Amino acid sequence: MAVSCGESMVAPDAGTPPLPTERTTDVTDITTDDRTLMRAMRAAHAHADATTETARFLDRMGQVPDPASIAEYASLLAREELTRDERAEMLREAGLDLPSLDDEDV
């Protein structure tokens, strides 16, 4: 006879305890590697958001940029560069360290 009460169907005489049907993530279950990867993913999403914001700005910009548009673009570009650097650092910490694209040996 199998037991089903918030547990997987496991025969009681199988010698192994029943497993829960749903896995809950306890903060203590998250390893340092998991945290590093989550920070890298957040940084990658932040960079994607920053570049999307720059693209939307360019979509609505007129033919001749005015001083306010130039200032807004400078701010957007600075955010994009900052998030790119943060993303690269988090990915390095997660083990995705690549040689520089500027290196002639690549």
N, C-alpha and C positions, 0 to 999 in steps of 0.2 A: 504494500500500500504506500502511495506517495503522499507527501505532505505539501500543502499549498496554502500558505498564510503569509503573504508578503515575501515568500522565499521561492527559489527555483524548485522545480519538481525534482526531488531527490528522494530515493527510497531510504527510509530510516535505517535499514540494515546495511547500507552501502559502505559504512565505515568512515565516511567523510561528512563533515558538517554541511548543512545546506548553505548555499550562497544567496545573498540578497539579490533581488531582481533589479534593483536600482542602485547605482553606485553614487554615493554622495562624496564630494570632495571636502575633506577636512583640511584646514589650513596646515595642519601638521603633516599632511600627505604630500604637500608640495615641496619638492627638493630645490636646492639652490640652482641647479640647472634649469628646472622648470621656471623659476622666477626670472632667471636671466633671459630665457627664451621669451617669456611674456613681456619683459621690458623691451626686448628687441622688436617684437611684433607691434607693441604700442608705438615705438619710435618709427617703425616703418609706416604705420597708418598715419601718424602725425605728419610725416614727410609727404605722403600721398595727398593728404588734405591740404597742405601748404601749396603744393604744385597745382592742385585743382583750383584753389582760390586764385592763384596767379593766372591760370588759364581763363577763368571766368572774368577776371579784371580785363584781360586782353580782349575777350569777346565783346565787352561793352565799351571799350575805349574808342574814342573818336579818331579821326584822321590825324589831327595835330594835337599832341598831348599838351595840356595846360600845366602850370606849376603844381597844382593839387594832384593831378594824375601822376606826375613825375615823383612827387613825394610818396604817394600811395604805392607806386611800383617799387620804390626803394625800400619801403617797409616790408612789402610782400617778398621781395627778393632776399632781404636779410633773414626773414623768418624761414624761407625755403632753405637757405644755406645753413642756418642753425639746426633745423630739423634734419637735414642731410648729414651733418656732422654727428649729431646725436644718434641717428640711425646707424651710421657706420661704426661708431664706438660700441653700441649695444650688440651689433652683429659680430664685431671682433670678440667681445666678451663671450658670445654664444658659440664661438669657434669658427665663424665664417670670416676668417682673415685672409684677404686676397692681396697680392702685390699691387702696387699703385698702377693705375692705368696710364700714368704719365711715364712710367719706366720704359726705356727703349728695349729692354730685354723681353718684354711681354709679347 
